[in-house]
C-alpha cells in the first residue's frame, strides 16, 4: 500500500462504513500528502515533439475520476466529455466531422466497433452512436454506473459495470445477449478494467484480482486466472483490484493488480507464465521487446516480457500520478497530474524531454496509432503529437 496515501483514523472509519469503492489518488491530494510529489527540475529537452493539431473538447473527465479516453479508428478520433458531448474529428487534421450532445453524463468511453461509438454513463446506460454520423442508434439500461470503456465486435457490445457484471449486448439493438456475474469485494478501487476483445474471446480484469476469458458470442467462461493474492490483515490491505486494462501481445496477456502482482498469462488457457509482486492501478503498456508499468508509487518500470527481468526503473517522477507508460518510437511516454508528458528513453528510462498539454491532469493513458501520439487531459485539452 502506498506510504504516501496516509489519512486519519476518522477518515478510514468513514471509508469502511460508508463506501465500497475508492481511488487511492483521492485519499490525500498531492499538496497535502506526507510525501509530496517529486518536483520537476529544469532540463533542456533533447527532442521537440511536434503538435499536429490540438482541440478543446470542454469538460473532459473533469474531477469525477471517469474513464474517458480517446478512441482512434478508421482515420478518426472519437472523444467524449463528462457532460455527454461526443465528437468525431479527422485524426490527421483535427477537422470536426460531427458532434452530438447526448445530454447524458458520460463516464466511460468512447469504445468503437461494429460501426458504433459506445458510451457508458453515470446513469447506468450504454449509448450507441453511429460512427459515421453521430446519430444515436440505441440506448440500453445496465445494472449500475459504467467506469470502463465498452467494446464491440462480431455483433456483440461488451460492458463492465461497477457492481461486478460483464454484459454482452446485441450491437444492432442493445438487447441483452448474456451476463457474467462476480462478487465485488467489500472495498475496491473506484473504476473498472475495460474488456479487451481478441478473436472470439473477451478478456477482462475483475475487482477480486482475477482475470477471466469469456466466449464473446455467449458469455461462456473459457478460463479464470488468479492474478492478485491478498496479503494484508484488514480490508484496505487486502484490496487486490485489477483496475488497469489487460495488455495483449501475440498469444500472451499482461496484467497488473493493485497491491497484488504483475503477471504474464497465456491467452489460450489462462496459465500464469510468470508473476512478480508489484502494485499498480495506472496500468501498463508495451510491445514485444519491453513491458512498461507505472507502479503505485509512480515509479516507471521496464520488464523483459519473456521472463519478468527488470530492465530499468525510473524513480524521479514519484507520486506525480502518472498514467500508464506507452511506447512511442524510441521513447516511453507517460502523462502526469499537472498536464506534463514525460519522454523516457526506452533503453534505460532516462528522461529526454518534458512537454505540456493543457493545464489539467492527464489520467487517460495516451494512445499511439501509427506514428502519432494522442493525448487527452481531464479538462478537455486534446493534442495529436508526432516526433520530429
MARVODREN-405660 format. One record per residue (C-alpha): residue number from 0; x, y, z. Coordinates in steps of 0.02 Angstrom, whole numbers, plus 50000, padded with zeros to 5 digits. Layout:
NODE;pos;c1;c2;c3
NODE;NUM;X;Y;Z
...
This chain:
NODE;pos;c1;c2;c3
NODE;0;50000;50000;50000
NODE;1;50063;50172;49958
NODE;2;50152;50254;50103
NODE;3;50102;50424;50033
NODE;4;49916;50388;50044
NODE;5;49905;50413;50231
NODE;6;49748;50478;50312
NODE;7;49669;50493;50484
NODE;8;49582;50354;50579
NODE;9;49420;50451;50564
NODE;10;49437;50456;50375
NODE;11;49472;50270;50371
NODE;12;49318;50232;50475
NODE;13;49215;50339;50358
NODE;14;49280;50242;50209
NODE;15;49248;50074;50290
NODE;16;49075;50119;50349
NODE;17;49002;50211;50201
NODE;18;49085;50167;50038
NODE;19;49141;50012;49944
NODE;20;49239;50094;49806
NODE;21;49382;50219;49812
NODE;22;49531;50279;49716
NODE;23;49697;50293;49807
NODE;24;49742;50452;49715
NODE;25;49595;50535;49801
NODE;26;49636;50486;49981
NODE;27;49751;50636;50002
NODE;28;49789;50769;49873
NODE;29;49970;50786;49814
NODE;30;49985;50953;49903
NODE;31;49933;50877;50071
NODE;32;50025;50711;50061
NODE;33;50154;50670;50193
NODE;34;50268;50629;50047
NODE;35;50231;50759;49912
NODE;36;50253;50726;49726
NODE;37;50428;50747;49656
NODE;38;50466;50923;49598
NODE;39;50516;50944;49419
NODE;40;50692;51008;49393
NODE;41;50741;51119;49248
NODE;42;50802;51022;49098
NODE;43;50845;51051;48917
NODE;44;50739;50943;48803
NODE;45;50837;50825;48693
NODE;46;50692;50813;48571
NODE;47;50550;50927;48521
NODE;48;50388;50834;48486
NODE;49;50278;50918;48355
NODE;50;50094;50954;48388
NODE;51;49998;50910;48230
NODE;52;49837;50984;48297
NODE;53;49751;51018;48461
NODE;54;49574;51047;48521
NODE;55;49472;51089;48675
NODE;56;49331;50964;48698
NODE;57;49266;51057;48850
NODE;58;49244;50972;49018
NODE;59;49340;50813;48980
NODE;60;49334;50697;49130
NODE;61;49333;50849;49247
NODE;62;49363;50789;49426
NODE;63;49247;50640;49427
NODE;64;49377;50500;49409
NODE;65;49295;50446;49246
NODE;66;49364;50328;49115
NODE;67;49354;50444;48964
NODE;68;49493;50418;48838
NODE;69;49514;50448;48651
NODE;70;49467;50309;48530
NODE;71;49554;50307;48362
NODE;72;49479;50205;48220
NODE;73;49461;50221;48032
NODE;74;49560;50382;48021
NODE;75;49451;50467;48152
NODE;76;49471;50516;48333
NODE;77;49317;50498;48443
NODE;78;49308;50596;48605
NODE;79;49178;50617;48743
NODE;80;49168;50735;48890
NODE;81;49085;50719;49060
NODE;82;48932;50817;49004
NODE;83;48892;50696;48865
NODE;84;48960;50786;48713
NODE;85;49033;50662;48587
NODE;86;49142;50722;48443
NODE;87;49220;50640;48291
NODE;88;49372;50725;48214
NODE;89;49489;50686;48072
NODE;90;49640;50601;48150
NODE;91;49764;50689;48036
NODE;92;49695;50866;48032
NODE;93;49581;50881;48184
NODE;94;49436;50941;48075
NODE;95;49268;50908;48157
NODE;96;49168;50777;48062
NODE;97;49018;50775;48179
NODE;98;48971;50816;48358
NODE;99;48825;50756;48462
NODE;100;48760;50819;48629
NODE;101;48685;50662;48706
NODE;102;48626;50761;48859
NODE;103;48680;50611;48964
NODE;104;48829;50617;49086
NODE;105;48965;50508;49010
NODE;106;49079;50407;49124
NODE;107;49165;50278;49014
NODE;108;49218;50276;48832
NODE;109;49211;50302;48691
NODE;110;49230;50124;48629
NODE;111;49222;50091;48442
NODE;112;49166;49935;48350
NODE;113;49033;49865;48233
NODE;114;49008;50039;48159
NODE;115;48963;50109;48329
NODE;116;49033;50232;48455
NODE;117;48990;50167;48629
NODE;118;48975;50274;48785
NODE;119;48947;50214;48964
NODE;120;48855;50334;49080
NODE;121;48839;50378;49264
NODE;122;48654;50343;49243
NODE;123;48684;50158;49210
NODE;124;48657;50165;49022
NODE;125;48752;50119;48865
NODE;126;48731;50238;48719
NODE;127;48770;50178;48543
NODE;128;48801;50313;48412
NODE;129;48832;50290;48227
NODE;130;49019;50305;48197
NODE;131;48982;50387;48029
NODE;132;48854;50518;48079
NODE;133;48840;50527;48270
NODE;134;48656;50478;48266
NODE;135;48601;50387;48424
NODE;136;48557;50211;48366
NODE;137;48502;50140;48534
NODE;138;48510;50156;48723
NODE;139;48521;50007;48842
NODE;140;48494;50004;49029
NODE;141;48628;49910;49128
NODE;142;48642;49866;49312
NODE;143;48750;50011;49375
NODE;144;48867;50154;49332
NODE;145;48995;50117;49198
NODE;146;49175;50165;49236
NODE;147;49256;50067;49095
NODE;148;49264;50079;48906
NODE;149;49131;49973;48816
NODE;150;49194;49871;48668
NODE;151;49106;49793;48518
NODE;152;49146;49664;48385
NODE;153;49061;49523;48290
NODE;154;48887;49585;48337
NODE;155;48916;49597;48524
NODE;156;48945;49752;48630
NODE;157;49026;49713;48798
NODE;158;49019;49822;48953
NODE;159;49095;49801;49128
NODE;160;48987;49882;49261
NODE;161;49042;49946;49430
NODE;162;48935;49820;49526
NODE;163;49027;49669;49457
NODE;164;48945;49618;49294
NODE;165;49008;49588;49119
NODE;166;48862;49610;48999
NODE;167;48851;49565;48816
NODE;168;48728;49669;48714
NODE;169;48669;49644;48535
NODE;170;48762;49776;48433
NODE;171;48614;49801;48319
NODE;172;48484;49848;48450
NODE;173;48559;49845;48626
NODE;174;48462;49693;48686
NODE;175;48549;49587;48817
NODE;176;48627;49427;48750
NODE;177;48718;49366;48906
NODE;178;48782;49417;49078
NODE;179;48929;49359;49185
NODE;180;48921;49399;49371
NODE;181;49058;49400;49503
NODE;182;49063;49456;49684
NODE;183;49140;49628;49711
NODE;184;49246;49638;49871
NODE;185;49193;49748;50017
NODE;186;49321;49877;49961
NODE;187;49382;49907;49785
NODE;188;49457;50047;49684
NODE;189;49336;50167;49602
NODE;190;49344;50110;49423
NODE;191;49339;49952;49318
NODE;192;49455;49865;49198
NODE;193;49392;49881;49020
NODE;194;49354;49724;48920
NODE;195;49475;49676;48781
NODE;196;49407;49582;48631
NODE;197;49529;49467;48543
NODE;198;49472;49335;48420
NODE;199;49314;49251;48485
NODE;200;49354;49294;48666
NODE;201;49330;49443;48781
NODE;202;49460;49465;48919
NODE;203;49431;49570;49074
NODE;204;49512;49603;49242
NODE;205;49398;49597;49394
NODE;206;49390;49688;49561
NODE;207;49430;49525;49652
NODE;208;49603;49509;49573
NODE;209;49552;49380;49443
NODE;210;49563;49385;49254
NODE;211;49428;49298;49151
NODE;212;49409;49248;48969
NODE;213;49231;49229;48904
NODE;214;49163;49173;48737
NODE;215;49112;49334;48651
NODE;216;48952;49266;48573
NODE;217;48881;49179;48727
NODE;218;48973;49240;48884
NODE;219;49025;49060;48922
NODE;220;49180;49052;49034
NODE;221;49335;48993;48942
NODE;222;49453;49010;49090
NODE;223;49484;49105;49250
NODE;224;49656;49152;49317
NODE;225;49702;49218;49490
NODE;226;49821;49364;49468
NODE;227;49817;49456;49636
NODE;228;49835;49368;49803
NODE;229;49775;49454;49962
NODE;230;49917;49479;50086
NODE;231;49851;49603;50216
NODE;232;49767;49593;50386
NODE;233;49621;49712;50351
NODE;234;49505;49756;50207
NODE;235;49614;49900;50147
NODE;236;49772;49796;50144
NODE;237;49682;49653;50056
NODE;238;49621;49755;49908
NODE;239;49686;49670;49750
NODE;240;49582;49756;49619
NODE;241;49626;49746;49434
NODE;242;49582;49922;49381
NODE;243;49701;49933;49233
NODE;244;49662;49858;49063
NODE;245;49746;49695;49011
NODE;246;49880;49709;48876
NODE;247;49879;49580;48735
NODE;248;50040;49545;48641
NODE;249;50032;49397;48521
NODE;250;49973;49248;48624
NODE;251;50015;49324;48793
NODE;252;49917;49433;48913
NODE;253;49999;49551;49035
NODE;254;49902;49618;49184
NODE;255;49941;49716;49342
NODE;256;49843;49721;49505
NODE;257;49833;49848;49644
NODE;258;49927;49778;49796
NODE;259;49949;49616;49701
NODE;260;50057;49555;49560
NODE;261;50112;49591;49383
NODE;262;50087;49432;49282
NODE;263;50107;49358;49108
NODE;264;49963;49242;49064
NODE;265;49931;49125;48918
NODE;266;49791;49188;48807
NODE;267;49748;49010;48763
NODE;268;49716;48933;48934
NODE;269;49745;49064;49070
NODE;270;49902;48981;49138
NODE;271;50021;49100;49227
NODE;272;50189;49106;49138
NODE;273;50272;49217;49269
NODE;274;50224;49337;49406
NODE;275;50312;49461;49518
NODE;276;50247;49565;49662
NODE;277;50207;49741;49603
NODE;278;50062;49857;49644
NODE;279;49985;49960;49504
NODE;280;49820;50042;49465
NODE;281;49878;50156;49322
NODE;282;49920;50007;49214
NODE;283;50045;49954;49084
NODE;284;50095;49969;48903
NODE;285;50224;49886;48795
NODE;286;50272;49784;48644
NODE;287;50370;49628;48601
NODE;288;50534;49699;48668
NODE;289;50483;49776;48836
NODE;290;50335;49791;48955
NODE;291;50317;49959;49043
NODE;292;50223;49981;49207
NODE;293;50184;50128;49321
NODE;294;50179;50063;49499
NODE;295;50081;50130;49648
NODE;296;50223;50249;49694
NODE;297;50229;50315;49515
NODE;298;50394;50231;49478
NODE;299;50406;50177;49297
NODE;300;50474;50002;49267
NODE;301;50531;49909;49112
NODE;302;50524;49719;49108
NODE;303;50576;49584;48987
NODE;304;50407;49511;48932
NODE;305;50478;49336;48916
NODE;306;50540;49314;49095
NODE;307;50498;49469;49203
NODE;308;50679;49526;49216
NODE;309;50685;49709;49264
NODE;310;50772;49810;49128
NODE;311;50765;49981;49213
NODE;312;50670;50084;49341
NODE;313;50635;50272;49334
NODE;314;50600;50346;49507
NODE;315;50617;50534;49481
NODE;316;50430;50556;49446
NODE;317;50375;50484;49612
NODE;318;50194;50521;49664
NODE;319;50158;50628;49511
NODE;320;50002;50524;49471
NODE;321;50071;50454;49310
NODE;322;49969;50369;49176
NODE;323;50017;50200;49111
NODE;324;50177;50219;49007
NODE;325;50163;50188;48820
NODE;326;50299;50152;48692
NODE;327;50312;50282;48554
NODE;328;50456;50267;48432
NODE;329;50616;50254;48534
NODE;330;50532;50328;48687
NODE;331;50413;50285;48828
NODE;332;50284;50419;48867
NODE;333;50178;50449;49023
NODE;334;50067;50595;49075
NODE;335;50053;50670;49250
NODE;336;49935;50767;49364
NODE;337;49999;50938;49304
NODE;338;49970;50903;49120
NODE;339;50150;50860;49076
NODE;340;50207;50721;48961
NODE;341;50371;50640;49012
NODE;342;50477;50563;48874
NODE;343;50592;50422;48929
NODE;344;50722;50331;48826
NODE;345;50666;50152;48800
NODE;346;50840;50080;48826
NODE;347;50871;50147;49001
NODE;348;50722;50252;49058
NODE;349;50820;50415;49061
NODE;350;50707;50567;49040
NODE;351;50738;50650;48873
NODE;352;50604;50784;48866
NODE;353;50453;50859;48953
NODE;354;50307;50939;48863
NODE;355;50146;51019;48923
NODE;356;49972;50976;48860
NODE;357;49848;51100;48933
NODE;358;49833;51141;49116
NODE;359;49734;50993;49183
NODE;360;49788;50820;49243
NODE;361;49815;50683;49116
NODE;362;49737;50524;49185
NODE;363;49687;50440;49022
NODE;364;49829;50334;48953
NODE;365;49896;50414;48792
NODE;366;49855;50317;48634
NODE;367;49977;50277;48494
NODE;368;49915;50240;48318
NODE;369;50048;50230;48183
NODE;370;50170;50373;48209
NODE;371;50051;50486;48307
NODE;372;50025;50501;48495
NODE;373;49851;50558;48552
NODE;374;49835;50638;48724
NODE;375;49676;50689;48817
NODE;376;49679;50793;48976
NODE;377;49544;50790;49109
NODE;378;49497;50970;49070
NODE;379;49459;50928;48888
NODE;380;49630;50976;48816
NODE;381;49674;50862;48672
NODE;382;49830;50851;48562
NODE;383;49893;50743;48419
NODE;384;50083;50735;48427
NODE;385;50220;50671;48311
NODE;386;50406;50651;48337
NODE;387;50517;50771;48240
